[in-house]
């Protein structure tokens, strides 16, 4: 029995898609994943990557539309070509874009069930990224495309309750059509059983390392961190800020950050690595002293729940994060070192406080792990597998 997933990202770096894929592969399904090309092969024999050969680049709005359209065509023909031999029971489409769901129209015509996984709401992301107006033409178009995409899908999944409420508010869909599968780290990769050698004892550390991993975009406030490094060096001579981006070509803001690093002569202490598969990223997390999860205010960032934050928590790394609406609902100041003003001065003071206070870092790490006792991938995996089973064996 076969299932296909479609995602416009690199499989090795997409934690959410990998969790789904590896979970259903362990249940004995054959899994095909249409994704971006990279030098990576899954270790599981029943997972096959169908690799789209054009690299992803962040080159502006027109290029976004072009690359989405080209990937849509590739996915459409890949699924249509594979379906006669694979007879997929389920096609699991991961947005963005939402209309990628229509790439599965041929399998759907022959009886395949369609899951649309809404990682992010596109209208809010557009507003955040391009400073669009909530009642603007583009936002209205994205809301319309979301509506028709929801109608086409048999089941909708999204990443948190805030997103679910948002989708229900503006779309006429039944409650039982949409489910939440939370972003929780997979303990098979982000194991918390092995204690990193440099966790809290700075006498063993060559560097005091701040780590960011994920999309490099203005809304995630990396410029705030870089502005503070010259001042932090005076207090913490061995400080190091490491950035692990999702893409090699992250776009205009990425180039701006690199120019700032160069202008401030920070090349020795600010390192931008190449994109990494999760198996490599976990090693950087284990060697970090503080995880960085910032967000600039916006309709989109207020409701995202970054899985990277939970990966830090899973490993036991204390986190400095912007106190967004959703993070404030699930974590207290005793679990996450929250920024309220989100300014360079506040960030500087917070880093120095954590650097000087080993006990505080340990307390934050221990307290934050309480979240994972209630919300974890073991529970979320059961939810997902139940959804898959309900579509294959409807009552």
Secondary structure, DSSP 4 states (H G I P E B T S, - for coil): -EEEEEESS-GGG-HHHHHHHHHHHHTT-EEEEEEE--S---SSTTEEEEEE-SPP----HHHHHHHHHHHHHHHHHHHHHHHHHH--SEEEEEPSSGGGGGGGHHHHHTT-EEEEEESS-HHHHHHHHH---TTSHHHHHHHHHHHHHHHH-SEEEESSHHHHHHHHHHS---GGGEEE------TTTS-SSSPPTTSS-GGG-S-EEEEEEE---GGG-HHHHHHHHHHHHHH-TTEEEEEEES-S---HHHHHHHHHHHHTT-TTTEEEEPP--HHHHHHHHHT-SEEEE---SSTTGGG---HHHHHHHHHT-EEEEE--HHHHHH--TTTSEEESS--HHHHHHHHHHHHH-HHHHHHHHHHHTHHHHHS-HHHHHHHHHHHHHHHHS--
